[in-house]
């Protein structure tokens, strides 16, 4: 059974009007990631909100870094779980981090 790895940064803060492009360095998991995908759950409501907060959801890979599309349209006071799934060699990894929307 594969485990889901929480990134070292853990909980991040993002303001309502911010649009932030996050990056994940995969060196500790596996090198040369490919076939990456991102998903988002609003933990406050329990709903999947990937298409709302990642309206353009096209992560890219370069070296050992995955660059996500801009995370935006967050709701103040809500906490989000962001999951990034990728392939390295013949292995599939999934990592996650949390974003809390602040003023």
N, CA and C atoms as an extended XYZ file, in Angstrom:
309
Properties=species:S:1:pos:R:3:atomname:S:1:resname:S:1:resid:I:1 pbc="F F F"
N         0.839       -1.179        0.000 N   UNK     1
C         0.000        0.000        0.000 CA  UNK     1
C         0.888        1.248        0.000 C   UNK     1
N         0.631        2.168       -0.897 N   UNK     2
C         1.416        3.394       -0.990 CA  UNK     2
C         1.008        4.358        0.113 C   UNK     2
N         1.971        5.136        0.564 N   UNK     3
C         1.649        6.146        1.556 CA  UNK     3
C         1.624        7.508        0.887 C   UNK     3
N         0.858        8.414        1.469 N   UNK     4
C         0.792        9.776        0.974 CA  UNK     4
C         1.720       10.605        1.851 C   UNK     4
N         2.581       11.370        1.230 N   UNK     5
C         3.634       12.091        1.924 CA  UNK     5
C         3.246       13.557        2.061 C   UNK     5
N         3.234       14.067        3.300 N   UNK     6
C         2.985       15.492        3.498 CA  UNK     6
C         4.291       16.241        3.296 C   UNK     6
N         4.244       17.314        2.513 N   UNK     7
C         5.457       18.086        2.253 CA  UNK     7
C         5.920       18.774        3.530 C   UNK     7
N         7.191       19.110        3.596 N   UNK     8
C         7.791       19.665        4.810 CA  UNK     8
C         7.139       20.970        5.248 C   UNK     8
N         6.669       21.771        4.308 N   UNK     9
C         6.083       23.065        4.648 CA  UNK     9
C         4.751       22.914        5.376 C   UNK     9
N         4.065       21.798        5.170 N   UNK    10
C         2.810       21.539        5.887 CA  UNK    10
C         1.714       22.529        5.560 C   UNK    10
N         1.351       23.394        6.506 N   UNK    11
C         0.259       24.353        6.343 CA  UNK    11
C         0.798       25.699        5.860 C   UNK    11
N         0.267       26.154        4.740 N   UNK    12
C         0.641       27.450        4.176 CA  UNK    12
C        -0.545       28.388        4.274 C   UNK    12
N        -0.295       29.686        4.246 N   UNK    13
C        -1.367       30.673        4.249 CA  UNK    13
C        -1.398       31.393        2.915 C   UNK    13
N        -2.622       31.677        2.462 N   UNK    14
C        -2.802       32.409        1.210 CA  UNK    14
C        -3.986       33.341        1.382 C   UNK    14
N        -3.844       34.587        0.956 N   UNK    15
C        -4.919       35.568        1.070 CA  UNK    15
C        -5.977       35.353       -0.013 C   UNK    15
N        -7.146       35.866        0.252 N   UNK    16
C        -8.299       35.694       -0.641 CA  UNK    16
C        -7.982       36.109       -2.074 C   UNK    16
N        -7.344       37.243       -2.257 N   UNK    17
C        -7.110       37.769       -3.607 CA  UNK    17
C        -5.809       37.310       -4.233 C   UNK    17
N        -5.053       36.467       -3.557 N   UNK    18
C        -3.786       36.001       -4.111 CA  UNK    18
C        -3.997       34.847       -5.088 C   UNK    18
N        -3.114       34.759       -6.052 N   UNK    19
C        -3.035       33.638       -6.989 CA  UNK    19
C        -1.588       33.169       -6.952 C   UNK    19
N        -1.349       32.008       -6.343 N   UNK    20
C         0.019       31.554       -6.109 CA  UNK    20
C         0.303       30.271       -6.888 C   UNK    20
N         1.453       30.257       -7.535 N   UNK    21
C         1.924       29.071       -8.247 CA  UNK    21
C         2.886       28.343       -7.314 C   UNK    21
N         2.478       27.185       -6.822 N   UNK    22
C         3.305       26.404       -5.908 CA  UNK    22
C         4.164       25.411       -6.688 C   UNK    22
N         5.321       25.094       -6.133 N   UNK    23
C         6.195       24.080       -6.722 CA  UNK    23
C         6.484       23.003       -5.685 C   UNK    23
N         6.663       21.787       -6.173 N   UNK    24
C         7.014       20.648       -5.337 CA  UNK    24
C         8.337       20.088       -5.867 C   UNK    24
N         9.329       20.007       -5.004 N   UNK    25
C        10.591       19.370       -5.379 CA  UNK    25
C        10.502       17.908       -4.969 C   UNK    25
N        10.671       17.017       -5.928 N   UNK    26
C        10.418       15.586       -5.707 CA  UNK    26
C        11.663       14.776       -5.385 C   UNK    26
N        12.794       15.421       -5.261 N   UNK    27
C        14.064       14.705       -5.084 CA  UNK    27
C        14.001       13.659       -3.974 C   UNK    27
N        13.356       13.970       -2.860 N   UNK    28
C        13.275       13.020       -1.741 CA  UNK    28
C        12.342       11.847       -2.022 C   UNK    28
N        11.437       11.998       -2.991 N   UNK    29
C        10.490       10.929       -3.325 CA  UNK    29
C        10.988       10.121       -4.504 C   UNK    29
N        11.357       10.817       -5.557 N   UNK    30
C        11.794       10.187       -6.790 CA  UNK    30
C        12.211       11.260       -7.778 C   UNK    30
N        13.125       10.936       -8.656 N   UNK    31
C        13.627       11.938       -9.592 CA  UNK    31
C        12.853       11.922      -10.906 C   UNK    31
N        13.018       13.006      -11.640 N   UNK    32
C        12.411       13.170      -12.970 CA  UNK    32
C        10.924       12.817      -12.982 C   UNK    32
N        10.095       13.557      -12.234 N   UNK    33
C         8.669       13.250      -12.197 CA  UNK    33
C         8.016       13.461      -13.561 C   UNK    33
N         6.967       12.709      -13.796 N   UNK    34
C         6.181       12.872      -15.019 CA  UNK    34
C         4.723       12.581      -14.687 C   UNK    34
N         3.862       12.836      -15.632 N   UNK    35
C         2.438       12.540      -15.509 CA  UNK    35
C         1.884       13.050      -14.177 C   UNK    35
N         2.137       14.314      -13.867 N   UNK    36
C         1.662       14.867      -12.601 CA  UNK    36
C         0.239       15.401      -12.726 C   UNK    36
N        -0.467       15.360      -11.603 N   UNK    37
C        -1.824       15.898      -11.543 CA  UNK    37
C        -2.048       16.484      -10.159 C   UNK    37
N        -2.924       17.467      -10.083 N   UNK    38
C        -3.230       18.113       -8.806 CA  UNK    38
C        -4.731       18.055       -8.553 C   UNK    38
N        -5.086       17.937       -7.273 N   UNK    39
C        -6.491       17.977       -6.875 CA  UNK    39
C        -6.613       18.761       -5.585 C   UNK    39
N        -7.809       19.268       -5.318 N   UNK    40
C        -8.027       20.094       -4.133 CA  UNK    40
C        -9.357       19.757       -3.478 C   UNK    40
N        -9.318       19.699       -2.146 N   UNK    41
C       -10.530       19.490       -1.351 CA  UNK    41
C       -10.638       20.641       -0.357 C   UNK    41
N       -11.813       21.244       -0.280 N   UNK    42
C       -12.098       22.256        0.737 CA  UNK    42
C       -12.447       21.488        2.004 C   UNK    42
N       -11.545       21.464        2.975 N   UNK    43
C       -11.758       20.686        4.190 CA  UNK    43
C       -12.862       21.270        5.067 C   UNK    43
N       -13.191       22.548        4.858 N   UNK    44
C       -14.248       23.183        5.631 CA  UNK    44
C       -15.616       22.657        5.210 C   UNK    44
N       -15.781       22.410        3.907 N   UNK    45
C       -17.067       21.920        3.402 CA  UNK    45
C       -17.043       20.434        3.074 C   UNK    45
N       -15.827       19.883        2.923 N   UNK    46
C       -15.692       18.483        2.546 CA  UNK    46
C       -15.866       18.224        1.060 C   UNK    46
N       -15.935       19.274        0.265 N   UNK    47
C       -16.182       19.122       -1.172 CA  UNK    47
C       -14.893       19.211       -1.983 C   UNK    47
N       -14.854       18.459       -3.066 N   UNK    48
C       -13.769       18.567       -4.028 CA  UNK    48
C       -13.962       19.863       -4.810 C   UNK    48
N       -12.934       20.693       -4.853 N   UNK    49
C       -13.035       22.011       -5.491 CA  UNK    49
C       -11.931       22.235       -6.524 C   UNK    49
N       -11.422       21.161       -7.080 N   UNK    50
C       -10.284       21.264       -8.005 CA  UNK    50
C       -10.559       22.235       -9.144 C   UNK    50
N       -11.711       22.123       -9.786 N   UNK    51
C       -11.976       22.992      -10.945 CA  UNK    51
C       -12.205       24.443      -10.547 C   UNK    51
N       -12.551       24.691       -9.290 N   UNK    52
C       -12.745       26.062       -8.815 CA  UNK    52
C       -11.415       26.729       -8.488 C   UNK    52
N       -10.544       26.037       -7.761 N   UNK    53
C        -9.298       26.657       -7.309 CA  UNK    53
C        -8.133       26.453       -8.276 C   UNK    53
N        -8.260       25.489       -9.172 N   UNK    54
C        -7.296       25.274      -10.261 CA  UNK    54
C        -8.061       25.311      -11.593 C   UNK    54
N        -8.621       26.484      -11.987 N   UNK    55
C        -9.395       26.506      -13.233 CA  UNK    55
C        -8.573       26.089      -14.455 C   UNK    55
N        -7.283       26.394      -14.432 N   UNK    56
C        -6.354       25.878      -15.435 CA  UNK    56
C        -5.475       24.889      -14.690 C   UNK    56
N        -5.755       23.615      -14.821 N   UNK    57
C        -5.056       22.599      -14.031 CA  UNK    57
C        -4.096       21.830      -14.930 C   UNK    57
N        -2.927       22.447      -15.175 N   UNK    58
C        -1.927       21.827      -16.044 CA  UNK    58
C        -0.552       21.880      -15.386 C   UNK    58
N        -0.311       21.016      -14.396 N   UNK    59
C         1.020       20.989      -13.780 CA  UNK    59
C         2.085       20.636      -14.820 C   UNK    59
N         3.294       21.133      -14.590 N   UNK    60
C         4.391       20.807      -15.502 CA  UNK    60
C         5.582       20.314      -14.686 C   UNK    60
N         6.457       19.585      -15.342 N   UNK    61
C         7.631       19.010      -14.694 CA  UNK    61
C         8.902       19.480      -15.404 C   UNK    61
N         9.920       19.784      -14.600 N   UNK    62
C        11.243       20.124      -15.137 CA  UNK    62
C        12.272       19.679      -14.104 C   UNK    62
N        13.155       18.776      -14.498 N   UNK    63
C        14.113       18.235      -13.544 CA  UNK    63
C        13.375       17.484      -12.453 C   UNK    63
N        13.601       17.859      -11.192 N   UNK    64
C        12.920       17.239      -10.064 CA  UNK    64
C        11.844       18.149       -9.474 C   UNK    64
N        11.338       19.089      -10.282 N   UNK    65
C        10.366       20.062       -9.779 CA  UNK    65
C         9.059       19.975      -10.568 C   UNK    65
N         7.955       19.913       -9.815 N   UNK    66
C         6.622       19.996      -10.406 CA  UNK    66
C         6.097       21.397      -10.111 C   UNK    66
N         5.659       22.092      -11.145 N   UNK    67
C         5.083       23.423      -10.994 CA  UNK    67
C         3.581       23.315      -11.217 C   UNK    67
N         2.817       23.699      -10.194 N   UNK    68
C         1.362       23.634      -10.292 CA  UNK    68
C         0.830       24.873      -10.992 C   UNK    68
N        -0.388       24.790      -11.475 N   UNK    69
C        -1.074       25.972      -11.985 CA  UNK    69
C        -1.389       26.878      -10.799 C   UNK    69
N        -1.728       28.127      -11.077 N   UNK    70
C        -2.024       29.077      -10.004 CA  UNK    70
C        -3.215       28.601       -9.170 C   UNK    70
N        -3.030       28.624       -7.855 N   UNK    71
C        -4.106       28.317       -6.913 CA  UNK    71
C        -4.810       29.621       -6.601 C   UNK    71
N        -6.121       29.673       -6.817 N   UNK    72
C        -6.852       30.929       -6.641 CA  UNK    72
C        -8.308       30.672       -6.294 C   UNK    72
N        -9.040       31.758       -6.112 N   UNK    73
C       -10.479       31.715       -5.802 CA  UNK    73
C       -10.768       30.991       -4.488 C   UNK    73
N        -9.893       31.192       -3.505 N   UNK    74
C       -10.094       30.571       -2.197 CA  UNK    74
C       -11.093       31.391       -1.376 C   UNK    74
N       -11.703       30.745       -0.400 N   UNK    75
C       -12.705       31.385        0.459 CA  UNK    75
C       -12.071       31.636        1.830 C   UNK    75
N       -12.187       32.877        2.300 N   UNK    76
C       -11.603       33.262        3.589 CA  UNK    76
C       -12.103       32.345        4.708 C   UNK    76
N       -11.157       31.873        5.524 N   UNK    77
C       -11.490       31.023        6.659 CA  UNK    77
C       -11.558       29.545        6.326 C   UNK    77
N       -11.409       29.197        5.051 N   UNK    78
C       -11.459       27.796        4.650 CA  UNK    78
C       -10.042       27.226        4.571 C   UNK    78
N        -9.947       25.933        4.815 N   UNK    79
C        -8.676       25.208        4.739 CA  UNK    79
C        -8.777       24.212        3.595 C   UNK    79
N        -7.726       24.130        2.793 N   UNK    80
C        -7.719       23.295        1.601 CA  UNK    80
C        -6.611       22.253        1.684 C   UNK    80
N        -6.920       21.064        1.197 N   UNK    81
C        -5.927       20.007        1.060 CA  UNK    81
C        -5.584       19.900       -0.420 C   UNK    81
N        -4.320       20.097       -0.742 N   UNK    82
C        -3.853       20.023       -2.126 CA  UNK    82
C        -3.032       18.744       -2.263 C   UNK    82
N        -3.438       17.886       -3.194 N   UNK    83
C        -2.721       16.628       -3.447 CA  UNK    83
C        -2.087       16.674       -4.829 C   UNK    83
N        -0.855       16.203       -4.882 N   UNK    84
C        -0.130       16.150       -6.153 CA  UNK    84
C         0.318       14.712       -6.356 C   UNK    84
N        -0.120       14.132       -7.457 N   UNK    85
C         0.217       12.746       -7.801 CA  UNK    85
C         1.143       12.782       -9.006 C   UNK    85
N         2.191       11.942       -8.974 N   UNK    86
C         3.135       11.936      -10.093 CA  UNK    86
C         3.806       10.574      -10.203 C   UNK    86
N         4.386       10.350      -11.363 N   UNK    87
C         5.113        9.122      -11.638 CA  UNK    87
C         6.608        9.424      -11.645 C   UNK    87
N         7.379        8.521      -11.042 N   UNK    88
C         8.840        8.597      -11.091 CA  UNK    88
C         9.332        7.186      -11.363 C   UNK    88
N         9.923        6.996      -12.543 N   UNK    89
C        10.292        5.643      -12.956 CA  UNK    89
C         9.016        4.826      -13.104 C   UNK    89
N         8.952        3.684      -12.448 N   UNK    90
C         7.728        2.874      -12.502 CA  UNK    90
C         6.900        3.023      -11.220 C   UNK    90
N         7.251        4.015      -10.389 N   UNK    91
C         6.536        4.247       -9.132 CA  UNK    91
C         5.575        5.419       -9.253 C   UNK    91
N         4.469        5.337       -8.534 N   UNK    92
C         3.510        6.435       -8.460 CA  UNK    92
C         3.522        6.954       -7.030 C   UNK    92
N         3.737        8.266       -6.897 N   UNK    93
C         3.782        8.911       -5.584 CA  UNK    93
C         2.649        9.916       -5.474 C   UNK    93
N         2.240       10.195       -4.244 N   UNK    94
C         1.256       11.238       -3.989 CA  UNK    94
C         1.694       11.993       -2.746 C   UNK    94
N         1.780       13.303       -2.871 N   UNK    95
C         2.121       14.124       -1.713 CA  UNK    95
C         1.019       15.156       -1.517 C   UNK    95
N         1.000       15.756       -0.338 N   UNK    96
C        -0.043       16.735       -0.064 CA  UNK    96
C         0.485       17.870        0.786 C   UNK    96
N        -0.221       18.982        0.706 N   UNK    97
C         0.024       20.099        1.597 CA  UNK    97
C        -1.306       20.819        1.833 C   UNK    97
N        -1.314       21.661        2.838 N   UNK    98
C        -2.539       22.359        3.206 CA  UNK    98
C        -2.363       23.858        3.026 C   UNK    98
N        -3.453       24.506        2.606 N   UNK    99
C        -3.458       25.950        2.454 CA  UNK    99
C        -4.659       26.485        3.203 C   UNK    99
N        -4.407       27.466        4.074 N   UNK   100
C        -5.494       28.123        4.793 CA  UNK   100
C        -5.672       29.518        4.204 C   UNK   100
N        -6.916       29.848        3.867 N   UNK   101
C        -7.198       31.146        3.265 CA  UNK   101
C        -7.430       32.169        4.375 C   UNK   101
N        -6.606       33.198        4.347 N   UNK   102
C        -6.672       34.264        5.348 CA  UNK   102
C        -7.068       35.567        4.666 C   UNK   102
N        -7.287       36.594        5.457 N   UNK   103
C        -7.708       37.902        4.924 CA  UNK   103
C        -6.723       38.461        3.933 C   UNK   103
